[in-house]
Amino acid sequence: HDALPISEIIIPDLTIILTASEETLTKRKIERTKETEIELDRFETGNQSGIELHFLEEGIKRLEKKKWKFSIFSNETEQDFESNPRIASFLIREL
């Protein structure tokens, strides 16, 4: 199945991205495995978090060239987790 060309995609007014470091993502996956007792699948092992972050960054760069608007928030800490929704709500109201 072919993807739509970017010219046919309606660009949103704002895209909000939550991100964290490779170390934090890997740590969270390990914690989730301990809590749920469900093992990581083949897409979650090894350096997968680093690979995912690389492709996320590349995708953002490509979309920015197409005038896609992003707000990127760190979601590293509990404080980030608590404050991000308030900041995002403010940005959305300002649209």
HTML snippet that shows the backbone in 3Dmol.js (N, CA, C, O; Angstrom):
<script src="https://3Dmol.org/build/3Dmol-min.js"></script>
<div id="view" style="width:600px;height:400px;position:relative"></div>
<script>
const pdb = `
ATOM      1  N   HIS A   1       0.844  -1.170   0.000  1.00  0.00           N
ATOM      2  CA  HIS A   1       0.000   0.000   0.000  1.00  0.00           C
ATOM      3  C   HIS A   1       0.887   1.230   0.000  1.00  0.00           C
ATOM      4  O   HIS A   1       1.739   1.385   0.875  1.00  0.00           O
ATOM      5  N   ASP A   2       0.693   2.097  -0.969  1.00  0.00           N
ATOM      6  CA  ASP A   2       1.531   3.293  -1.085  1.00  0.00           C
ATOM      7  C   ASP A   2       1.054   4.391  -0.154  1.00  0.00           C
ATOM      8  O   ASP A   2      -0.144   4.550   0.080  1.00  0.00           O
ATOM      9  N   ALA A   3       2.000   5.142   0.372  1.00  0.00           N
ATOM     10  CA  ALA A   3       1.683   6.274   1.243  1.00  0.00           C
ATOM     11  C   ALA A   3       1.215   7.446   0.389  1.00  0.00           C
ATOM     12  O   ALA A   3       1.576   7.563  -0.782  1.00  0.00           O
ATOM     13  N   LEU A   4       0.412   8.307   0.992  1.00  0.00           N
ATOM     14  CA  LEU A   4      -0.024   9.515   0.302  1.00  0.00           C
ATOM     15  C   LEU A   4       1.157  10.455   0.102  1.00  0.00           C
ATOM     16  O   LEU A   4       2.010  10.567   0.981  1.00  0.00           O
ATOM     17  N   PRO A   5       1.219  11.131  -1.038  1.00  0.00           N
ATOM     18  CA  PRO A   5       2.255  12.160  -1.172  1.00  0.00           C
ATOM     19  C   PRO A   5       1.967  13.287  -0.180  1.00  0.00           C
ATOM     20  O   PRO A   5       0.811  13.565   0.137  1.00  0.00           O
ATOM     21  N   ILE A   6       3.024  13.928   0.302  1.00  0.00           N
ATOM     22  CA  ILE A   6       2.874  14.981   1.318  1.00  0.00           C
ATOM     23  C   ILE A   6       1.923  16.076   0.824  1.00  0.00           C
ATOM     24  O   ILE A   6       1.259  16.714   1.641  1.00  0.00           O
ATOM     25  N   SER A   7       1.840  16.308  -0.473  1.00  0.00           N
ATOM     26  CA  SER A   7       0.965  17.354  -1.007  1.00  0.00           C
ATOM     27  C   SER A   7      -0.510  17.047  -0.770  1.00  0.00           C
ATOM     28  O   SER A   7      -1.338  17.957  -0.814  1.00  0.00           O
ATOM     29  N   GLU A   8      -0.854  15.783  -0.520  1.00  0.00           N
ATOM     30  CA  GLU A   8      -2.236  15.403  -0.289  1.00  0.00           C
ATOM     31  C   GLU A   8      -2.586  15.289   1.191  1.00  0.00           C
ATOM     32  O   GLU A   8      -3.734  15.011   1.539  1.00  0.00           O
ATOM     33  N   ILE A   9      -1.622  15.499   2.044  1.00  0.00           N
ATOM     34  CA  ILE A   9      -1.846  15.410   3.483  1.00  0.00           C
ATOM     35  C   ILE A   9      -2.166  16.797   4.014  1.00  0.00           C
ATOM     36  O   ILE A   9      -1.467  17.764   3.711  1.00  0.00           O
ATOM     37  N   ILE A  10      -3.219  16.888   4.801  1.00  0.00           N
ATOM     38  CA  ILE A  10      -3.567  18.164   5.424  1.00  0.00           C
ATOM     39  C   ILE A  10      -2.630  18.372   6.608  1.00  0.00           C
ATOM     40  O   ILE A  10      -2.608  17.576   7.547  1.00  0.00           O
ATOM     41  N   ILE A  11      -1.864  19.442   6.549  1.00  0.00           N
ATOM     42  CA  ILE A  11      -0.898  19.724   7.611  1.00  0.00           C
ATOM     43  C   ILE A  11      -1.641  20.337   8.793  1.00  0.00           C
ATOM     44  O   ILE A  11      -2.360  21.323   8.627  1.00  0.00           O
ATOM     45  N   PRO A  12      -1.475  19.764   9.984  1.00  0.00           N
ATOM     46  CA  PRO A  12      -2.162  20.324  11.157  1.00  0.00           C
ATOM     47  C   PRO A  12      -1.565  21.671  11.558  1.00  0.00           C
ATOM     48  O   PRO A  12      -0.435  21.995  11.193  1.00  0.00           O
ATOM     49  N   ASP A  13      -2.325  22.435  12.299  1.00  0.00           N
ATOM     50  CA  ASP A  13      -1.831  23.728  12.785  1.00  0.00           C
ATOM     51  C   ASP A  13      -0.644  23.553  13.717  1.00  0.00           C
ATOM     52  O   ASP A  13       0.248  24.401  13.764  1.00  0.00           O
ATOM     53  N   LEU A  14      -0.633  22.459  14.454  1.00  0.00           N
ATOM     54  CA  LEU A  14       0.448  22.203  15.409  1.00  0.00           C
ATOM     55  C   LEU A  14       0.552  20.705  15.655  1.00  0.00           C
ATOM     56  O   LEU A  14      -0.456  20.013  15.800  1.00  0.00           O
ATOM     57  N   THR A  15       1.781  20.221  15.698  1.00  0.00           N
ATOM     58  CA  THR A  15       2.050  18.837  16.070  1.00  0.00           C
ATOM     59  C   THR A  15       2.895  18.864  17.332  1.00  0.00           C
ATOM     60  O   THR A  15       3.948  19.502  17.365  1.00  0.00           O
ATOM     61  N   ILE A  16       2.444  18.181  18.359  1.00  0.00           N
ATOM     62  CA  ILE A  16       3.172  18.131  19.627  1.00  0.00           C
ATOM     63  C   ILE A  16       3.868  16.788  19.724  1.00  0.00           C
ATOM     64  O   ILE A  16       3.253  15.735  19.558  1.00  0.00           O
ATOM     65  N   ILE A  17       5.164  16.845  19.997  1.00  0.00           N
ATOM     66  CA  ILE A  17       5.973  15.636  20.105  1.00  0.00           C
ATOM     67  C   ILE A  17       6.558  15.556  21.502  1.00  0.00           C
ATOM     68  O   ILE A  17       7.172  16.506  21.987  1.00  0.00           O
ATOM     69  N   LEU A  18       6.362  14.416  22.144  1.00  0.00           N
ATOM     70  CA  LEU A  18       6.997  14.142  23.432  1.00  0.00           C
ATOM     71  C   LEU A  18       8.194  13.250  23.171  1.00  0.00           C
ATOM     72  O   LEU A  18       8.093  12.256  22.452  1.00  0.00           O
ATOM     73  N   THR A  19       9.321  13.604  23.755  1.00  0.00           N
ATOM     74  CA  THR A  19      10.517  12.807  23.534  1.00  0.00           C
ATOM     75  C   THR A  19      11.306  12.661  24.832  1.00  0.00           C
ATOM     76  O   THR A  19      11.092  13.390  25.800  1.00  0.00           O
ATOM     77  N   ALA A  20      12.205  11.715  24.820  1.00  0.00           N
ATOM     78  CA  ALA A  20      13.090  11.474  25.956  1.00  0.00           C
ATOM     79  C   ALA A  20      14.381  10.894  25.401  1.00  0.00           C
ATOM     80  O   ALA A  20      14.440  10.491  24.239  1.00  0.00           O
ATOM     81  N   SER A  21      15.392  10.853  26.214  1.00  0.00           N
ATOM     82  CA  SER A  21      16.674  10.329  25.776  1.00  0.00           C
ATOM     83  C   SER A  21      16.592   8.822  25.542  1.00  0.00           C
ATOM     84  O   SER A  21      15.680   8.145  26.016  1.00  0.00           O
ATOM     85  N   GLU A  22      17.562   8.330  24.805  1.00  0.00           N
ATOM     86  CA  GLU A  22      17.636   6.889  24.552  1.00  0.00           C
ATOM     87  C   GLU A  22      17.705   6.112  25.866  1.00  0.00           C
ATOM     88  O   GLU A  22      17.069   5.069  26.014  1.00  0.00           O
ATOM     89  N   GLU A  23      18.478   6.628  26.811  1.00  0.00           N
ATOM     90  CA  GLU A  23      18.631   5.955  28.103  1.00  0.00           C
ATOM     91  C   GLU A  23      17.307   5.893  28.852  1.00  0.00           C
ATOM     92  O   GLU A  23      16.956   4.858  29.420  1.00  0.00           O
ATOM     93  N   THR A  24      16.575   6.999  28.854  1.00  0.00           N
ATOM     94  CA  THR A  24      15.286   7.037  29.545  1.00  0.00           C
ATOM     95  C   THR A  24      14.288   6.085  28.895  1.00  0.00           C
ATOM     96  O   THR A  24      13.571   5.367  29.592  1.00  0.00           O
ATOM     97  N   LEU A  25      14.239   6.074  27.575  1.00  0.00           N
ATOM     98  CA  LEU A  25      13.305   5.181  26.884  1.00  0.00           C
ATOM     99  C   LEU A  25      13.628   3.719  27.173  1.00  0.00           C
ATOM    100  O   LEU A  25      12.732   2.913  27.425  1.00  0.00           O
ATOM    101  N   THR A  26      14.910   3.389  27.134  1.00  0.00           N
ATOM    102  CA  THR A  26      15.323   2.010  27.415  1.00  0.00           C
ATOM    103  C   THR A  26      14.983   1.632  28.852  1.00  0.00           C
ATOM    104  O   THR A  26      14.487   0.536  29.109  1.00  0.00           O
ATOM    105  N   LYS A  27      15.251   2.539  29.786  1.00  0.00           N
ATOM    106  CA  LYS A  27      14.937   2.289  31.205  1.00  0.00           C
ATOM    107  C   LYS A  27      13.439   2.054  31.394  1.00  0.00           C
ATOM    108  O   LYS A  27      13.038   1.153  32.130  1.00  0.00           O
ATOM    109  N   ARG A  28      12.622   2.858  30.734  1.00  0.00           N
ATOM    110  CA  ARG A  28      11.169   2.696  30.849  1.00  0.00           C
ATOM    111  C   ARG A  28      10.699   1.366  30.282  1.00  0.00           C
ATOM    112  O   ARG A  28       9.794   0.738  30.832  1.00  0.00           O
ATOM    113  N   LYS A  29      11.305   0.938  29.192  1.00  0.00           N
ATOM    114  CA  LYS A  29      10.932  -0.363  28.624  1.00  0.00           C
ATOM    115  C   LYS A  29      11.263  -1.491  29.594  1.00  0.00           C
ATOM    116  O   LYS A  29      10.475  -2.420  29.771  1.00  0.00           O
ATOM    117  N   ILE A  30      12.421  -1.404  30.213  1.00  0.00           N
ATOM    118  CA  ILE A  30      12.831  -2.425  31.176  1.00  0.00           C
ATOM    119  C   ILE A  30      11.894  -2.420  32.383  1.00  0.00           C
ATOM    120  O   ILE A  30      11.483  -3.479  32.857  1.00  0.00           O
ATOM    121  N   GLU A  31      11.556  -1.228  32.880  1.00  0.00           N
ATOM    122  CA  GLU A  31      10.623  -1.123  34.014  1.00  0.00           C
ATOM    123  C   GLU A  31       9.258  -1.693  33.648  1.00  0.00           C
ATOM    124  O   GLU A  31       8.633  -2.386  34.451  1.00  0.00           O
ATOM    125  N   ARG A  32       8.797  -1.396  32.431  1.00  0.00           N
ATOM    126  CA  ARG A  32       7.507  -1.918  31.984  1.00  0.00           C
ATOM    127  C   ARG A  32       7.522  -3.441  31.939  1.00  0.00           C
ATOM    128  O   ARG A  32       6.544  -4.092  32.309  1.00  0.00           O
ATOM    129  N   THR A  33       8.635  -4.002  31.486  1.00  0.00           N
ATOM    130  CA  THR A  33       8.765  -5.455  31.436  1.00  0.00           C
ATOM    131  C   THR A  33       8.670  -6.060  32.825  1.00  0.00           C
ATOM    132  O   THR A  33       8.017  -7.086  33.012  1.00  0.00           O
ATOM    133  N   LYS A  34       9.317  -5.432  33.805  1.00  0.00           N
ATOM    134  CA  LYS A  34       9.268  -5.937  35.180  1.00  0.00           C
ATOM    135  C   LYS A  34       7.858  -5.842  35.755  1.00  0.00           C
ATOM    136  O   LYS A  34       7.401  -6.752  36.446  1.00  0.00           O
ATOM    137  N   GLU A  35       7.166  -4.731  35.465  1.00  0.00           N
ATOM    138  CA  GLU A  35       5.821  -4.514  36.000  1.00  0.00           C
ATOM    139  C   GLU A  35       4.786  -5.436  35.359  1.00  0.00           C
ATOM    140  O   GLU A  35       3.906  -5.955  36.046  1.00  0.00           O
ATOM    141  N   THR A  36       4.889  -5.638  34.057  1.00  0.00           N
ATOM    142  CA  THR A  36       3.866  -6.407  33.340  1.00  0.00           C
ATOM    143  C   THR A  36       4.240  -7.871  33.137  1.00  0.00           C
ATOM    144  O   THR A  36       3.391  -8.700  32.809  1.00  0.00           O
ATOM    145  N   GLU A  37       5.511  -8.177  33.334  1.00  0.00           N
ATOM    146  CA  GLU A  37       6.051  -9.517  33.087  1.00  0.00           C
ATOM    147  C   GLU A  37       5.895  -9.936  31.627  1.00  0.00           C
ATOM    148  O   GLU A  37       5.896 -11.126  31.310  1.00  0.00           O
ATOM    149  N   ILE A  38       5.760  -8.951  30.744  1.00  0.00           N
ATOM    150  CA  ILE A  38       5.722  -9.202  29.308  1.00  0.00           C
ATOM    151  C   ILE A  38       7.087  -8.815  28.746  1.00  0.00           C
ATOM    152  O   ILE A  38       7.534  -7.678  28.895  1.00  0.00           O
ATOM    153  N   GLU A  39       7.733  -9.769  28.106  1.00  0.00           N
ATOM    154  CA  GLU A  39       9.074  -9.518  27.596  1.00  0.00           C
ATOM    155  C   GLU A  39       9.054  -8.537  26.430  1.00  0.00           C
ATOM    156  O   GLU A  39       8.050  -8.394  25.733  1.00  0.00           O
ATOM    157  N   LEU A  40      10.191  -7.864  26.234  1.00  0.00           N
ATOM    158  CA  LEU A  40      10.327  -6.970  25.095  1.00  0.00           C
ATOM    159  C   LEU A  40      10.262  -7.780  23.811  1.00  0.00           C
ATOM    160  O   LEU A  40      10.788  -8.891  23.738  1.00  0.00           O
ATOM    161  N   ASP A  41       9.610  -7.216  22.796  1.00  0.00           N
ATOM    162  CA  ASP A  41       9.593  -7.924  21.519  1.00  0.00           C
ATOM    163  C   ASP A  41      10.833  -7.546  20.711  1.00  0.00           C
ATOM    164  O   ASP A  41      11.645  -6.734  21.156  1.00  0.00           O
ATOM    165  N   ARG A  42      10.975  -8.123  19.547  1.00  0.00           N
ATOM    166  CA  ARG A  42      12.193  -7.911  18.759  1.00  0.00           C
ATOM    167  C   ARG A  42      12.382  -6.462  18.321  1.00  0.00           C
ATOM    168  O   ARG A  42      13.495  -6.065  17.975  1.00  0.00           O
ATOM    169  N   PHE A  43      11.326  -5.676  18.330  1.00  0.00           N
ATOM    170  CA  PHE A  43      11.431  -4.276  17.958  1.00  0.00           C
ATOM    171  C   PHE A  43      11.856  -3.391  19.124  1.00  0.00           C
ATOM    172  O   PHE A  43      12.122  -2.204  18.933  1.00  0.00           O
ATOM    173  N   GLU A  44      11.921  -3.949  20.320  1.00  0.00           N
ATOM    174  CA  GLU A  44      12.234  -3.165  21.511  1.00  0.00           C
ATOM    175  C   GLU A  44      13.585  -3.514  22.125  1.00  0.00           C
ATOM    176  O   GLU A  44      13.966  -2.924  23.135  1.00  0.00           O
ATOM    177  N   THR A  45      14.309  -4.450  21.546  1.00  0.00           N
ATOM    178  CA  THR A  45      15.576  -4.888  22.123  1.00  0.00           C
ATOM    179  C   THR A  45      16.750  -4.178  21.447  1.00  0.00           C
ATOM    180  O   THR A  45      16.582  -3.482  20.445  1.00  0.00           O
ATOM    181  N   GLY A  46      17.924  -4.366  22.007  1.00  0.00           N
ATOM    182  CA  GLY A  46      19.127  -3.788  21.430  1.00  0.00           C
ATOM    183  C   GLY A  46      19.100  -2.272  21.484  1.00  0.00           C
ATOM    184  O   GLY A  46      18.675  -1.689  22.481  1.00  0.00           O
ATOM    185  N   ASN A  47      19.543  -1.645  20.437  1.00  0.00           N
ATOM    186  CA  ASN A  47      19.631  -0.184  20.362  1.00  0.00           C
ATOM    187  C   ASN A  47      18.388   0.408  19.706  1.00  0.00           C
ATOM    188  O   ASN A  47      18.470   1.457  19.067  1.00  0.00           O
ATOM    189  N   GLN A  48      17.255  -0.239  19.852  1.00  0.00           N
ATOM    190  CA  GLN A  48      16.051   0.199  19.155  1.00  0.00           C
ATOM    191  C   GLN A  48      15.642   1.625  19.517  1.00  0.00           C
ATOM    192  O   GLN A  48      15.201   2.372  18.643  1.00  0.00           O
ATOM    193  N   SER A  49      15.776   2.015  20.766  1.00  0.00           N
ATOM    194  CA  SER A  49      15.392   3.375  21.160  1.00  0.00           C
ATOM    195  C   SER A  49      16.236   4.405  20.431  1.00  0.00           C
ATOM    196  O   SER A  49      15.718   5.427  19.981  1.00  0.00           O
ATOM    197  N   GLY A  50      17.522   4.147  20.311  1.00  0.00           N
ATOM    198  CA  GLY A  50      18.406   5.064  19.584  1.00  0.00           C
ATOM    199  C   GLY A  50      18.034   5.159  18.118  1.00  0.00           C
ATOM    200  O   GLY A  50      18.052   6.242  17.532  1.00  0.00           O
ATOM    201  N   ILE A  51      17.696   4.021  17.525  1.00  0.00           N
ATOM    202  CA  ILE A  51      17.286   4.004  16.116  1.00  0.00           C
ATOM    203  C   ILE A  51      15.981   4.782  15.940  1.00  0.00           C
ATOM    204  O   ILE A  51      15.847   5.572  15.005  1.00  0.00           O
ATOM    205  N   GLU A  52      15.025   4.560  16.835  1.00  0.00           N
ATOM    206  CA  GLU A  52      13.745   5.265  16.755  1.00  0.00           C
ATOM    207  C   GLU A  52      13.936   6.772  16.876  1.00  0.00           C
ATOM    208  O   GLU A  52      13.323   7.539  16.133  1.00  0.00           O
ATOM    209  N   LEU A  53      14.784   7.200  17.808  1.00  0.00           N
ATOM    210  CA  LEU A  53      15.033   8.629  17.975  1.00  0.00           C
ATOM    211  C   LEU A  53      15.689   9.221  16.734  1.00  0.00           C
ATOM    212  O   LEU A  53      15.362  10.338  16.334  1.00  0.00           O
ATOM    213  N   HIS A  54      16.605   8.486  16.124  1.00  0.00           N
ATOM    214  CA  HIS A  54      17.253   8.949  14.901  1.00  0.00           C
ATOM    215  C   HIS A  54      16.210   9.192  13.805  1.00  0.00           C
ATOM    216  O   HIS A  54      16.210  10.241  13.160  1.00  0.00           O
ATOM    217  N   PHE A  55      15.323   8.212  13.602  1.00  0.00           N
ATOM    218  CA  PHE A  55      14.320   8.358  12.550  1.00  0.00           C
ATOM    219  C   PHE A  55      13.287   9.427  12.886  1.00  0.00           C
ATOM    220  O   PHE A  55      12.773  10.097  11.990  1.00  0.00           O
ATOM    221  N   LEU A  56      12.983   9.589  14.162  1.00  0.00           N
ATOM    222  CA  LEU A  56      12.081  10.674  14.565  1.00  0.00           C
ATOM    223  C   LEU A  56      12.697  12.023  14.196  1.00  0.00           C
ATOM    224  O   LEU A  56      12.024  12.878  13.621  1.00  0.00           O
ATOM    225  N   GLU A  57      13.971  12.213  14.525  1.00  0.00           N
ATOM    226  CA  GLU A  57      14.655  13.468  14.207  1.00  0.00           C
ATOM    227  C   GLU A  57      14.715  13.706  12.698  1.00  0.00           C
ATOM    228  O   GLU A  57      14.506  14.827  12.235  1.00  0.00           O
ATOM    229  N   GLU A  58      14.997  12.661  11.941  1.00  0.00           N
ATOM    230  CA  GLU A  58      15.037  12.794  10.482  1.00  0.00           C
ATOM    231  C   GLU A  58      13.654  13.147   9.928  1.00  0.00           C
ATOM    232  O   GLU A  58      13.536  13.981   9.030  1.00  0.00           O
ATOM    233  N   GLY A  59      12.616  12.515  10.461  1.00  0.00           N
ATOM    234  CA  GLY A  59      11.259  12.811  10.019  1.00  0.00           C
ATOM    235  C   GLY A  59      10.861  14.246  10.322  1.00  0.00           C
ATOM    236  O   GLY A  59      10.227  14.909   9.501  1.00  0.00           O
ATOM    237  N   ILE A  60      11.232  14.720  11.496  1.00  0.00           N
ATOM    238  CA  ILE A  60      10.929  16.106  11.869  1.00  0.00           C
ATOM    239  C   ILE A  60      11.606  17.068  10.901  1.00  0.00           C
ATOM    240  O   ILE A  60      10.978  18.018  10.432  1.00  0.00           O
ATOM    241  N   LYS A  61      12.878  16.831  10.597  1.00  0.00           N
ATOM    242  CA  LYS A  61      13.610  17.706   9.661  1.00  0.00           C
ATOM    243  C   LYS A  61      12.924  17.752   8.300  1.00  0.00           C
ATOM    244  O   LYS A  61      12.774  18.822   7.710  1.00  0.00           O
ATOM    245  N   ARG A  62      12.513  16.601   7.809  1.00  0.00           N
ATOM    246  CA  ARG A  62      11.865  16.555   6.495  1.00  0.00           C
ATOM    247  C   ARG A  62      10.526  17.288   6.505  1.00  0.00           C
ATOM    248  O   ARG A  62      10.205  18.021   5.570  1.00  0.00           O
ATOM    249  N   LEU A  63       9.753  17.087   7.561  1.00  0.00           N
ATOM    250  CA  LEU A  63       8.454  17.741   7.627  1.00  0.00           C
ATOM    251  C   LEU A  63       8.577  19.242   7.851  1.00  0.00           C
ATOM    252  O   LEU A  63       7.754  20.009   7.353  1.00  0.00           O
ATOM    253  N   GLU A  64       9.593  19.672   8.595  1.00  0.00           N
ATOM    254  CA  GLU A  64       9.809  21.110   8.781  1.00  0.00           C
ATOM    255  C   GLU A  64      10.068  21.804   7.436  1.00  0.00           C
ATOM    256  O   GLU A  64       9.655  22.946   7.236  1.00  0.00           O
ATOM    257  N   LYS A  65      10.738  21.125   6.537  1.00  0.00           N
ATOM    258  CA  LYS A  65      10.979  21.689   5.203  1.00  0.00           C
ATOM    259  C   LYS A  65       9.675  21.879   4.442  1.00  0.00           C
ATOM    260  O   LYS A  65       9.600  22.690   3.519  1.00  0.00           O
ATOM    261  N   LYS A  66       8.646  21.126   4.834  1.00  0.00           N
ATOM    262  CA  LYS A  66       7.330  21.233   4.203  1.00  0.00           C
ATOM    263  C   LYS A  66       6.409  22.169   4.996  1.00  0.00           C
ATOM    264  O   LYS A  66       5.192  22.169   4.809  1.00  0.00           O
ATOM    265  N   LYS A  67       7.011  22.961   5.880  1.00  0.00           N
ATOM    266  CA  LYS A  67       6.281  23.969   6.685  1.00  0.00           C
ATOM    267  C   LYS A  67       5.411  23.361   7.771  1.00  0.00           C
ATOM    268  O   LYS A  67       4.451  23.994   8.211  1.00  0.00           O
ATOM    269  N   TRP A  68       5.721  22.153   8.213  1.00  0.00           N
ATOM    270  CA  TRP A  68       5.019  21.491   9.305  1.00  0.00           C
ATOM    271  C   TRP A  68       5.474  22.150  10.595  1.00  0.00           C
ATOM    272  O   TRP A  68       6.674  22.349  10.787  1.00  0.00           O
ATOM    273  N   LYS A  69       4.560  22.492  11.477  1.00  0.00           N
ATOM    274  CA  LYS A  69       4.898  23.170  12.733  1.00  0.00           C
ATOM    275  C   LYS A  69       4.904  22.177  13.893  1.00  0.00           C
ATOM    276  O   LYS A  69       3.963  21.406  14.079  1.00  0.00           O
ATOM    277  N   PHE A  70       5.990  22.216  14.668  1.00  0.00           N
ATOM    278  CA  PHE A  70       6.157  21.299  15.791  1.00  0.00           C
ATOM    279  C   PHE A  70       6.418  22.054  17.081  1.00  0.00           C
ATOM    280  O   PHE A  70       7.025  23.125  17.081  1.00  0.00           O
ATOM    281  N   SER A  71       5.960  21.491  18.158  1.00  0.00           N
ATOM    282  CA  SER A  71       6.432  21.842  19.498  1.00  0.00           C
ATOM    283  C   SER A  71       6.935  20.542  20.088  1.00  0.00           C
ATOM    284  O   SER A  71       6.192  19.568  20.201  1.00  0.00           O
ATOM    285  N   ILE A  72       8.195  20.536  20.461  1.00  0.00           N
ATOM    286  CA  ILE A  72       8.823  19.322  20.966  1.00  0.00           C
ATOM    287  C   ILE A  72       9.083  19.500  22.451  1.00  0.00           C
ATOM    288  O   ILE A  72       9.749  20.444  22.874  1.00  0.00           O
ATOM    289  N   PHE A  73       8.542  18.572  23.237  1.00  0.00           N
ATOM    290  CA  PHE A  73       8.679  18.633  24.686  1.00  0.00           C
ATOM    291  C   PHE A  73       9.495  17.454  25.190  1.00  0.00           C
ATOM    292  O   PHE A  73       9.312  16.319  24.749  1.00  0.00           O
ATOM    293  N   SER A  74      10.389  17.738  26.111  1.00  0.00           N
ATOM    294  CA  SER A  74      11.096  16.672  26.797  1.00  0.00           C
ATOM    295  C   SER A  74      10.126  16.014  27.768  1.00  0.00           C
ATOM    296  O   SER A  74       9.372  16.696  28.462  1.00  0.00           O
ATOM    297  N   ASN A  75      10.148  14.711  27.813  1.00  0.00           N
ATOM    298  CA  ASN A  75       9.313  13.969  28.749  1.00  0.00           C
ATOM    299  C   ASN A  75      10.200  13.053  29.588  1.00  0.00           C
ATOM    300  O   ASN A  75       9.864  11.900  29.859  1.00  0.00           O
ATOM    301  N   GLU A  76      11.355  13.612  29.993  1.00  0.00           N
ATOM    302  CA  GLU A  76      12.364  12.863  30.736  1.00  0.00           C
ATOM    303  C   GLU A  76      11.956  12.592  32.184  1.00  0.00           C
ATOM    304  O   GLU A  76      12.179  11.504  32.715  1.00  0.00           O
ATOM    305  N   THR A  77      11.359  13.593  32.804  1.00  0.00           N
ATOM    306  CA  THR A  77      11.144  13.528  34.251  1.00  0.00           C
ATOM    307  C   THR A  77       9.659  13.556  34.603  1.00  0.00           C
ATOM    308  O   THR A  77       8.802  13.835  33.764  1.00  0.00           O
ATOM    309  N   GLU A  78       9.390  13.262  35.847  1.00  0.00           N
ATOM    310  CA  GLU A  78       8.017  13.348  36.356  1.00  0.00           C
ATOM    311  C   GLU A  78       7.511  14.791  36.257  1.00  0.00           C
ATOM    312  O   GLU A  78       6.341  15.025  35.954  1.00  0.00           O
ATOM    313  N   GLN A  79       8.393  15.745  36.513  1.00  0.00           N
ATOM    314  CA  GLN A  79       8.020  17.162  36.400  1.00  0.00           C
ATOM    315  C   GLN A  79       7.624  17.500  34.957  1.00  0.00           C
ATOM    316  O   GLN A  79       6.651  18.222  34.740  1.00  0.00           O
ATOM    317  N   ASP A  80       8.369  16.985  33.970  1.00  0.00           N
ATOM    318  CA  ASP A  80       8.002  17.187  32.566  1.00  0.00           C
ATOM    319  C   ASP A  80       6.613  16.614  32.305  1.00  0.00           C
ATOM    320  O   ASP A  80       5.769  17.251  31.674  1.00  0.00           O
ATOM    321  N   PHE A  81       6.396  15.407  32.799  1.00  0.00           N
ATOM    322  CA  PHE A  81       5.123  14.720  32.601  1.00  0.00           C
ATOM    323  C   PHE A  81       3.964  15.548  33.151  1.00  0.00           C
ATOM    324  O   PHE A  81       2.883  15.590  32.563  1.00  0.00           O
ATOM    325  N   GLU A  82       4.203  16.205  34.287  1.00  0.00           N
ATOM    326  CA  GLU A  82       3.156  17.028  34.914  1.00  0.00           C
ATOM    327  C   GLU A  82       2.952  18.362  34.190  1.00  0.00           C
ATOM    328  O   GLU A  82       1.818  18.825  34.071  1.00  0.00           O
ATOM    329  N   SER A  83       4.019  18.979  33.708  1.00  0.00           N
ATOM    330  CA  SER A  83       3.906  20.322  33.127  1.00  0.00           C
ATOM    331  C   SER A  83       3.570  20.323  31.634  1.00  0.00           C
ATOM    332  O   SER A  83       2.984  21.291  31.148  1.00  0.00           O
ATOM    333  N   ASN A  84       3.918  19.286  30.905  1.00  0.00           N
ATOM    334  CA  ASN A  84       3.684  19.270  29.462  1.00  0.00           C
ATOM    335  C   ASN A  84       2.230  19.482  29.059  1.00  0.00           C
ATOM    336  O   ASN A  84       1.982  20.246  28.126  1.00  0.00           O
ATOM    337  N   PRO A  85       1.259  18.851  29.706  1.00  0.00           N
ATOM    338  CA  PRO A  85      -0.140  19.101  29.304  1.00  0.00           C
ATOM    339  C   PRO A  85      -0.560  20.565  29.463  1.00  0.00           C
ATOM    340  O   PRO A  85      -1.311  21.086  28.639  1.00  0.00           O
ATOM    341  N   ARG A  86      -0.085  21.221  30.507  1.00  0.00           N
ATOM    342  CA  ARG A  86      -0.438  22.639  30.699  1.00  0.00           C
ATOM    343  C   ARG A  86       0.162  23.499  29.591  1.00  0.00           C
ATOM    344  O   ARG A  86      -0.505  24.385  29.055  1.00  0.00           O
ATOM    345  N   ILE A  87       1.405  23.239  29.257  1.00  0.00           N
ATOM    346  CA  ILE A  87       2.065  24.012  28.203  1.00  0.00           C
ATOM    347  C   ILE A  87       1.380  23.762  26.865  1.00  0.00           C
ATOM    348  O   ILE A  87       1.123  24.700  26.110  1.00  0.00           O
ATOM    349  N   ALA A  88       1.083  22.494  26.571  1.00  0.00           N
ATOM    350  CA  ALA A  88       0.420  22.153  25.314  1.00  0.00           C
ATOM    351  C   ALA A  88      -0.957  22.812  25.226  1.00  0.00           C
ATOM    352  O   ALA A  88      -1.335  23.321  24.171  1.00  0.00           O
ATOM    353  N   SER A  89      -1.697  22.804  26.314  1.00  0.00           N
ATOM    354  CA  SER A  89      -3.019  23.445  26.321  1.00  0.00           C
ATOM    355  C   SER A  89      -2.909  24.926  26.006  1.00  0.00           C
ATOM    356  O   SER A  89      -3.726  25.469  25.263  1.00  0.00           O
ATOM    357  N   PHE A  90      -1.905  25.578  26.567  1.00  0.00           N
ATOM    358  CA  PHE A  90      -1.686  27.001  26.294  1.00  0.00           C
ATOM    359  C   PHE A  90      -1.405  27.215  24.804  1.00  0.00           C
ATOM    360  O   PHE A  90      -1.986  28.103  24.181  1.00  0.00           O
ATOM    361  N   LEU A  91      -0.517  26.402  24.241  1.00  0.00           N
ATOM    362  CA  LEU A  91      -0.183  26.550  22.816  1.00  0.00           C
ATOM    363  C   LEU A  91      -1.402  26.342  21.926  1.00  0.00           C
ATOM    364  O   LEU A  91      -1.591  27.054  20.939  1.00  0.00           O
ATOM    365  N   ILE A  92      -2.215  25.373  22.278  1.00  0.00           N
ATOM    366  CA  ILE A  92      -3.417  25.093  21.472  1.00  0.00           C
ATOM    367  C   ILE A  92      -4.398  26.242  21.550  1.00  0.00           C
ATOM    368  O   ILE A  92      -5.005  26.609  20.545  1.00  0.00           O
ATOM    369  N   ARG A  93      -4.560  26.814  22.728  1.00  0.00           N
ATOM    370  CA  ARG A  93      -5.477  27.963  22.850  1.00  0.00           C
ATOM    371  C   ARG A  93      -4.996  29.176  22.058  1.00  0.00           C
ATOM    372  O   ARG A  93      -5.803  30.001  21.629  1.00  0.00           O
ATOM    373  N   GLU A  94      -3.677  29.284  21.863  1.00  0.00           N
ATOM    374  CA  GLU A  94      -3.111  30.419  21.144  1.00  0.00           C
ATOM    375  C   GLU A  94      -3.222  30.291  19.617  1.00  0.00           C
ATOM    376  O   GLU A  94      -2.921  31.244  18.899  1.00  0.00           O
ATOM    377  N   LEU A  95      -3.649  29.125  19.117  1.00  0.00           N
ATOM    378  CA  LEU A  95      -3.749  28.932  17.670  1.00  0.00           C
ATOM    379  C   LEU A  95      -4.822  29.795  17.054  1.00  0.00           C
ATOM    380  O   LEU A  95      -5.031  29.749  15.842  1.00  0.00           O
TER     381      LEU A  95
END
`;
const viewer = $3Dmol.createViewer("view");
viewer.addModel(pdb, "pdb");
viewer.setStyle({}, {cartoon: {color: "spectrum"}});
viewer.zoomTo();
viewer.render();
</script>
